[in-house]
């Protein structure tokens, strides 16, 4: 587990900014970027080179995939969905990805990170509208209610996480009832609700070529 956390921190240091891959730890002084804001390795500072336009575009795409834990095939599918919708393709892409169930579970405080949220869902501890869901990439809809399964183990884990998060950082399009241990989707997210530091216009330019 320690090696896993170290690998994720190395991604942040390589990108040169916080990707919030480790949840609450990324907001503290223990974050890798807070301690060493440069790439790993002895000659990290000397290795930095100016990226080409393609390199910048590709880096933004890879960054978005890493933050949300998305595979390439999934990412392509999201982009096709965003391109078919009316309006700005980049904004559509971000709001579609923001609706992923693992992201909602993380934002609602049921998990410390998106990676932990995926494990929680994959192990069958989450239900949506009363039905068990074990696919983290499911897109939530307005009116959906997310809650832990009616098992003591599931409820205990979520209860402990909610005590740590205490409703901090919950976006306006979601509401959380700590007593009932429920996350309610009040509306679909808008572009301004997505706070992930991504230059989505570069991603659109890359995939539109």
C-alpha positions as CSV (number, residue, x, y, z in Angstrom):
1,X,0.0,0.0,0.0
2,X,2.9,2.4,0.8
3,X,4.4,1.8,-2.7
4,X,1.0,2.5,-4.2
5,X,0.6,5.8,-2.4
6,X,4.2,6.7,-3.4
7,X,3.5,6.0,-7.1
8,X,0.5,8.2,-7.0
9,X,2.5,11.0,-5.4
10,X,5.2,10.6,-8.1
11,X,2.5,11.4,-10.7
12,X,1.8,14.7,-9.0
13,X,5.4,15.6,-8.8
14,X,6.0,14.6,-12.5
15,X,3.1,16.9,-13.5
16,X,4.3,19.7,-11.2
17,X,1.0,20.3,-9.6
18,X,-1.5,18.6,-7.2
19,X,-3.8,16.1,-8.9
20,X,-5.6,15.2,-5.6
21,X,-5.1,11.5,-6.2
22,X,-4.8,10.8,-2.5
23,X,-7.9,12.6,-1.2
24,X,-7.6,14.5,2.0
25,X,-3.8,14.0,2.2
26,X,-3.4,16.3,-0.9
27,X,-4.8,19.2,1.2
28,X,-2.1,18.9,3.9
29,X,1.6,19.5,4.2
30,X,2.2,15.8,3.7
31,X,1.4,16.2,0.0
32,X,4.3,15.4,-2.3
33,X,4.0,18.7,-4.1
34,X,4.1,20.6,-0.8
35,X,7.3,18.8,0.2
36,X,9.1,18.7,-3.2
37,X,7.5,20.5,-6.1
38,X,9.6,18.9,-8.8
39,X,9.8,15.6,-10.6
40,X,11.3,12.5,-8.9
41,X,15.0,11.6,-9.5
42,X,18.4,13.1,-8.9
43,X,18.5,15.2,-12.0
44,X,14.9,16.2,-12.1
45,X,15.5,19.9,-12.3
46,X,17.9,19.5,-15.2
47,X,15.6,17.2,-17.1
48,X,12.7,19.6,-17.5
49,X,12.2,20.6,-21.1
50,X,9.7,22.9,-22.9
51,X,6.9,20.7,-24.3
52,X,5.6,21.1,-27.8
53,X,1.9,22.0,-28.5
54,X,1.1,18.3,-28.9
55,X,2.9,17.5,-25.7
56,X,0.9,20.1,-23.7
57,X,-2.4,18.7,-25.2
58,X,-1.4,15.1,-24.4
59,X,-0.4,16.0,-20.9
60,X,-3.8,17.6,-20.2
61,X,-5.6,14.5,-21.5
62,X,-3.4,12.2,-19.4
63,X,-3.9,14.4,-16.4
64,X,-7.7,14.3,-16.6
65,X,-7.6,10.5,-17.1
66,X,-5.4,10.1,-14.0
67,X,-7.4,12.3,-11.8
68,X,-10.6,10.5,-12.4
69,X,-9.1,7.0,-13.0
70,X,-10.5,6.7,-16.5
71,X,-9.3,4.2,-19.1
72,X,-8.6,5.2,-22.7
73,X,-11.7,3.5,-24.2
74,X,-13.9,5.0,-21.6
75,X,-12.4,8.4,-22.2
76,X,-13.0,8.1,-26.0
77,X,-16.6,7.2,-25.3
78,X,-17.1,10.2,-23.0
79,X,-15.7,12.5,-25.7
80,X,-18.0,11.1,-28.3
81,X,-20.9,11.7,-26.0
82,X,-19.8,15.3,-25.3
83,X,-19.3,16.0,-29.0
84,X,-22.8,14.9,-29.9
85,X,-24.3,17.2,-27.3
86,X,-25.1,20.8,-28.0
87,X,-22.9,23.5,-26.5
88,X,-19.2,23.6,-25.7
89,X,-17.6,20.1,-26.2
90,X,-15.0,20.7,-23.5
91,X,-17.6,21.7,-20.9
92,X,-19.8,18.8,-21.8
93,X,-16.8,16.4,-21.4
94,X,-16.0,17.6,-17.9
95,X,-19.6,17.5,-16.7
96,X,-20.1,14.0,-18.1
97,X,-17.0,12.7,-16.3
98,X,-18.1,14.6,-13.1
99,X,-21.3,12.5,-13.1
100,X,-19.4,9.2,-12.6
101,X,-20.6,7.3,-9.6
102,X,-17.1,6.9,-8.1
103,X,-16.7,10.7,-8.3
104,X,-20.0,11.3,-6.7
105,X,-19.2,8.9,-3.9
106,X,-15.9,10.7,-3.3
107,X,-17.4,14.2,-3.4
108,X,-20.2,13.1,-1.0
109,X,-17.7,12.0,1.6
110,X,-18.2,8.3,1.4
111,X,-14.6,7.7,0.5
112,X,-11.3,9.5,1.0
113,X,-10.3,9.4,-2.7
114,X,-11.8,8.4,-6.1
115,X,-9.6,5.3,-6.0
116,X,-11.1,4.3,-2.7
117,X,-14.6,5.0,-4.0
118,X,-14.0,2.7,-6.9
119,X,-13.0,-0.1,-4.5
120,X,-16.1,0.6,-2.4
121,X,-18.4,0.4,-5.4
122,X,-16.6,-2.6,-6.9
123,X,-16.9,-4.6,-3.7
124,X,-20.7,-4.1,-3.7
125,X,-21.0,-1.7,-0.8
126,X,-23.0,1.0,-2.6
127,X,-26.6,1.2,-3.9
128,X,-28.3,3.7,-6.1
129,X,-32.0,4.3,-5.7
130,X,-32.1,1.2,-3.5
131,X,-30.4,-1.1,-6.0
132,X,-26.9,-2.5,-5.6
133,X,-24.4,-1.1,-8.2
134,X,-20.9,-2.4,-8.6
135,X,-19.8,-0.4,-11.7
136,X,-17.9,2.7,-10.8
137,X,-18.4,4.3,-14.3
138,X,-22.2,4.6,-14.1
139,X,-23.4,8.1,-14.7
140,X,-25.7,9.5,-12.1
141,X,-28.9,11.4,-13.0
142,X,-30.9,14.1,-11.4
143,X,-32.9,12.8,-8.4
144,X,-30.6,9.7,-7.8
145,X,-30.0,8.8,-4.2
146,X,-26.7,7.0,-3.3
147,X,-26.4,5.2,0.0
148,X,-24.4,2.3,1.5
149,X,-25.8,-1.2,1.3
150,X,-28.0,-2.3,4.2
151,X,-25.1,-4.2,5.8
152,X,-23.3,-3.2,9.0
153,X,-19.9,-3.5,7.3
154,X,-20.9,-1.1,4.5
155,X,-22.6,1.4,6.9
156,X,-19.7,1.3,9.3
157,X,-17.2,2.2,6.6
158,X,-19.3,5.1,5.3
159,X,-20.1,6.4,8.8
160,X,-16.4,6.6,9.6
161,X,-15.6,8.4,6.4
162,X,-18.4,10.9,6.9
163,X,-17.1,11.7,10.4
164,X,-13.8,12.6,8.9
165,X,-15.1,14.7,6.0
166,X,-18.0,16.3,7.9
167,X,-19.6,17.6,4.7
168,X,-16.6,19.7,3.6
169,X,-16.2,20.5,0.0
170,X,-19.6,19.2,-1.2
171,X,-20.6,20.9,-4.5
172,X,-24.0,22.6,-4.8
173,X,-25.4,20.0,-7.2
174,X,-25.2,17.4,-4.4
175,X,-26.6,17.2,-0.9
176,X,-25.6,14.9,1.9
177,X,-27.6,13.6,4.8
178,X,-25.0,12.3,7.3
179,X,-27.7,10.7,9.6
180,X,-29.4,8.8,6.8
181,X,-26.0,8.3,5.1
182,X,-27.4,9.4,1.7
183,X,-26.1,11.5,-1.2
184,X,-28.8,13.1,-3.3
185,X,-28.2,14.4,-6.8
186,X,-30.1,17.7,-6.8
187,X,-29.1,18.7,-10.4
188,X,-26.6,17.9,-13.1
189,X,-23.2,19.6,-12.6
190,X,-22.4,22.7,-14.6
191,X,-19.0,23.7,-15.9
192,X,-18.3,26.0,-13.0
193,X,-18.9,23.1,-10.6
194,X,-15.9,21.2,-11.9
195,X,-12.9,22.5,-9.9
196,X,-10.3,20.1,-11.3
197,X,-7.5,22.2,-12.8
198,X,-7.7,21.0,-16.4
199,X,-7.2,23.1,-19.6
200,X,-10.0,21.2,-21.4
201,X,-9.7,23.2,-24.6
202,X,-6.3,21.6,-25.2
203,X,-7.9,18.1,-24.9
204,X,-10.6,19.1,-27.4
205,X,-7.9,20.3,-29.8
206,X,-6.0,17.1,-29.5
207,X,-9.0,14.8,-30.1
208,X,-10.4,16.9,-32.9
209,X,-7.4,16.4,-35.1
